[in-house]
């Protein structure tokens, strides 16, 4: 109360006998879709998978294996999906052209190994540079990288590189990553993947992560290098208390636009699509039980969005108000989300906040 009185004295607040009504601030256009026009789809990220194959069979978190990744969408992956013919390069160019016209904000090129067909990759990167679309991310793995790929990638100045690697980092991989960082001209985002099952506690895990961070990020200090830790597990329901992102750090920096976006859209799925190498279209790159359409059958990406509008929007508009437990949480419009790793698509169990008690917990005894 002393703090509130000081704020009141400085005219930064007021005391009321009854709860006051303050008109909520809205940044959206005042007319809704129910008035006299239909709003075009709001598109955010488009993942484009160039292939579904990889020669390396050593990654435990690949789509065919038992381990799941927390950020699988930002990794290379081989998925269990129908073995249809890979889309020709002309279809990929058409997809990118439509994505730009649909005003996608980000295009992510990925696959099993994007270097499997260098001619195709070069064609797509040249096209994106030609149309001045600069918000392009190319997902790679350290194991795929060969020394002559540096000269190949340096032809394209505007792409961003997401470089995956395994934690712990052996000496050979460390030298390779350092060489990539120092010789590539693009912005590089390092994504280190660590297996949760090998650590007994969050403290032990983070000690290892910090040690590995010093090996790579501190050793290679450059403005163009970012860093993120990803986590793999055979059972996130068992291991999630070890992961910091399931705690307070899952809350995003608050702002009015994010707050309003999350009232209408899922914070992750909203506006997102994925085109597989066989033409199948999914809303999420990881949730692949059933595609919402196929480029070859529908004719174009635009037509898939148009004809499967309801199916797509069911994902896009899956707000936290529709998810059990989240709907009762005061942080629901500021919280990150991943439906792909939850055991139940419409329920959240991987969170260390109890909205009914209003507190965060660090272990199961506190949760009880």
N, C-alpha and C positions, 0 to 999 in steps of 0.2 A: 504494500500500500504506500510505503514511503516513496518508492520509485514512481508509482502512478501519480502521486501528489506533486512530485517534482516536474513530471511531464506536463501535468495540468497547469502548473504555475507558469511554465514556458509556452503555454497555449499550444501544446502538441497533443492534447486530448481533452475530453470532457467527461464528467460523471452524469449519468442519467438515472432518474428514478424508474423509468420503464425502458425496455430495450428499444432503441431508435431504429427506424427503417431508413436504410440508405440505398438509393437506386443503384443496382449493380452496373458496373462499367462493361460495355460490350464494344469490341473492336470490329466485329463482323458487319457486313453490309446490312442495313435495317430491313431489307426485303428478303423473305425466305423463299425457298423453292416452291412454296405453296401459293405464291402470289400470281405472277403472270409470266414467269420464265423459269426454265430449268438451268441450274448452275452446272457448268461443265465439271468433270471429275477433277479433284485436286490430287495430282500425282506427285509423289515424293521420290522414292528410289526404285530404279529398275535394275534387277540382277539379270545378266545375260550369260548363260553357261555355254562356252564355246565347244565343250566336249564332255564326255562322262567316262574318261579313262585316265589311268595313271600307271606308270611302270613301277613306281615305288609301292611295295606292299608292307612297309615297316611302320606306318602311322596307325597307332591303336585307336584313334578317334575318327577314322575314315567311316563313311556312311555304311559300309558293309560290316563294321566291327561292333563290339559291344559297348565301347565307351562313347558317351555323348559329350559334345562340346557346348559350353555355355553360349559362345558366339559362333555357332556352326556356320551361320550365313557369311561370316567374314573369313572363312577358311576355304581351302581347296577341298573338294570332296568327290568321291565316286558313290553314286546313289543307286539303290535298287529301283529301277524303273523300266518301263517297256522298252525293248530293244528295237526301236524304230531307227530309220536312217537319219543321220545327222543332217541338220539343215544346211543347205548350200550357202556359200558366202553372200550371194545376192539377197537371200532372205534375211540374213543378219544385217546387212546394210539397210534394208527396208525397215526392219525393226527399230534400228537406231534412228532412222529418219522420222518414223512415227513417234518415237519417244520424245524427240526434240519438239515436234509439233504439238504433242500432248502436254508439253511443258514439265516433263520430269526434271527434277532439280539435280538428280545425281544418277549416273550410269556406272554400274559396277560390272566389269568384265571378269569372269571367273570360269571355273570348270574343274576337271580333275587336274590336268596340267595344261595351262594355257599355251605353253611353248610347243605342244604336239604338232601344231600346224602354224608355222611362222608366217607363211604367206597370208593366211586368213587373218591372223592377228594384226599384221602390218596393214592390210586393207582397211580393217575397221578403225585402227588408230589414226591412219591417214585421213579417213573420212571425218572422224570427229574433230581433227585439227582443221580440216578444210571448212567445216561449218562453225568453227570457233566455239565448240562446246568444251569448256575447260574443266568442268567438275566430273572428271573421269577417274575411277579407281581401278587399278589392275591388281588382282589378288594372286600372289605367288607363294611358293614355299621354298625355303632355303635348299631343300633337297633337289628341287627341279632346276636350280640355277647353274648355268655353265658360264665360264668366263667370257665367251664370245657374245653372250646375251647382253652384256653391258653396252657394247657399241650399238647393238640393235635397238635397245630401249632409249639410248641417248638421242636417237633421231626424233623422238617425240617429247617435246619440252613441257607440254601442259598436263600430262597424266600424273597421277599420284600412285605410289606403290604401297600396297599393304603386304608386308613380308612376314609370313608365318615361320616359326621355328619352334623346336622342342626344348623344353626346360627339364632337366639340366642341360646346359650347352657344353658339348665337348670341345676340345681345343681346335679340331679341324673346322667345325661349324662356326666357332667364334672368329677364326681367321677369315673364313669365307664371308661372313656377315660384315665384318669390318671392311673388307675389300669392296663389297657391294655398296656400302654406305659412302665410302670415300670416292668411288668412281662414277656412281650414278648422279645425274644432274637433277633428278626429280625430287619432290618431297617424298620422304619415306616414313611409313608408319610401321613400327615393329610390333608384332603380336606374338608373344611367347606363351606357349601352351604347357600347362603343368598338370600332372595327374594327382587329383585330390586324395586318392586312396593310399598314396604313399606317405601321407602325413597324418599324425594323430590329432593335431590341434591347429587352430588358426594361427597361433603365435609361431609354431614350428614352420608352417607353410610360408608365412610372410617373411620370416628370417631367410628362408631359401630364396624367395622371390627377390628380396633386396640384394642378396649376394649376387644373383644372376644379373640384376639390373646394373650393378656396378661393372660387371664384366663387359656389358654391351653398350648401354646408353651413356654411362659416364665416360667410358673409354673412348667413345666416338662422339664427342661433343660437337654437335652442329645444329643450327637453327632448323634445318629441314627434317630433323629426325624426331618422330613422336614415339611414344611407348605405351603399350597396353598389355595387361596380363589376361590370358584366357584360361579357363579351367575345364578339365575333362573328368568325367566320372561315369561309372557304370550305374550309379544310383544317386542322383542329386538329392532325393528325399533323405538319404542317409548322410550325405556329405555337406549339405548346404550351409550348416553352421560354421564351416571353415572358410566360407567365401565372404569377403568383405562387402561385395556388391549386393548381397541379400540383406545387409544391414542399412544403416542410415545413408550410406553412400549411394544407394539406389535412388535417392531423392534428387531430382534435377534442379538446376538453378532456377528459382521462381521468377516468372515474368508473366504479364497479362496474356501474351499471345500463346504461350505454352498452356496456360491455365484454360483458355478457351478452346484450344485445339483438343485437349484431352477430355473436354466435356462432350465433344462430338466424335472424336476418332480415338482408336487405340494408339498409344504413344509409339509403338513399334510398327504395327501392321498398317496403320493408316496411310493410304496412298501408295502402298508398296506392291510391286509385282515381280515375278521371276519367270523368265523364259528358259526352259530346259533345252538341251541340245537337240532333242527330238521334236521340238515345237510345242510341247506341253506348257501350259501357262498355269502357274500357281501364285497364290497371294504371298505365301511364305516359302522361302527357299528350303526350309527344313520340314515343314508340314506337307508331306507329299502323298498323303493317302489317296487323294483324288484331285486331278487337275480341274480347273474351272473352264478350260477350253484348250484348243490346239491351233497354232498359227496356220498349219497346213490345211486343216479342215475348215477353219473359219475364214481364212484368206488374209487376215492381217491382225496386228495387235489391237488396232482401233476397233475392229469388228468384234474381237473377243470381249473387250471392255463394254461395248454396246450391247451385245447379245446376252452376256452373262452378268449384267449389271447387279442384279439382286444377290447372286452368289458372292460376288466380289465385295459388295458393300456390307454383307453380313460380317465379313472379316474386318473391313476397314472401320466400321462403326461399332466394333466390340469394345465399348468403353469400360472403364473400371466399375461403372454403375451396373454392369451386367455380370460381373464376376463376384462370386460368393467370397465373403470376407472383405474384399476390396471395397465393395459398395458401402461398407460401414466405417471406412477409414477416412480420416480428415485429410490425409496426404494423397488421396487417390488421383487428383489432377496434377500432381507434381512428381509422380512416381514412374520410374521406368518399368518395362514389362517385357516378358518373353513367354508367349503362350506355348511355344514349341517344346520347352523343357518341363512344363507342368504335367503332372500325371493326369489331371482332369482339366480339360480345355476351358471349362467355365468355373474353375475354382483355383484359388491360390493357396499353396501350402509352403512355398519356398520364400518365406519372408520372416524376418526376426522382429517384426512389430506386432504387438497385440492391440488392436484398436478398441477392444472392450475394456482393457485395463490402462490404455494410454501409455504404454512403455515398451522399450526395446529389450529383448533378452539375448543372452549370449550362449546359453546352453538349455537343454531340455528340462532341467530341474526348475529353472526360472520360468519356462513356458508353462509348466504345470501349476 
